[in-house]
Amino acid sequence: MNVKNNDKFRYWAMSFHESDLVKWLEQYPAHENETAFAKGIPNTPENHEKINKIAKIIPLRRRYRGHSKTFYRRPRDFVHKQFADTIALYEKFTY
C-alpha cells in the first residue's frame, strides 16, 4: 500500500480503535515489487466484512483467485467470487 493511503488507513484504524483490522491486514502481505497491498486472504464471510470496512477508507479493487473445481471450470482470466479460494486487494487509482 502506498505511504499516503497506509498512513490514512492507520490513522483511521487507530482513532476508531480498529487496531485489530491493521493486525489482520498485516497477516496477508504482498511482496514489495507487487501492485497489490494484500494477497492470499481466504474467501470467507468474516474476511469480506473486514475488507468492506477497509474499502470505506481506501478505494480498492478486489481480485478473486482460485483453481478450477470438479463442478466449476473457471474462465482463463478470472475466478467468480463464489468459487474463489483467496482474495487479493489492490489500491484503486484515480487518473
Secondary structure as GFF3:
##gff-version 3
##sequence-region A 1 95
A	DSSP	alpha_helix	3	15	.	.	.	ID=ss1
A	DSSP	alpha_helix	19	26	.	.	.	ID=ss2
A	DSSP	beta_strand	36	42	.	.	.	ID=ss3
A	DSSP	alpha_helix	45	55	.	.	.	ID=ss4
A	DSSP	beta_strand	60	65	.	.	.	ID=ss5
A	DSSP	three_ten_helix	81	83	.	.	.	ID=ss6
A	DSSP	beta_strand	86	91	.	.	.	ID=ss7
###
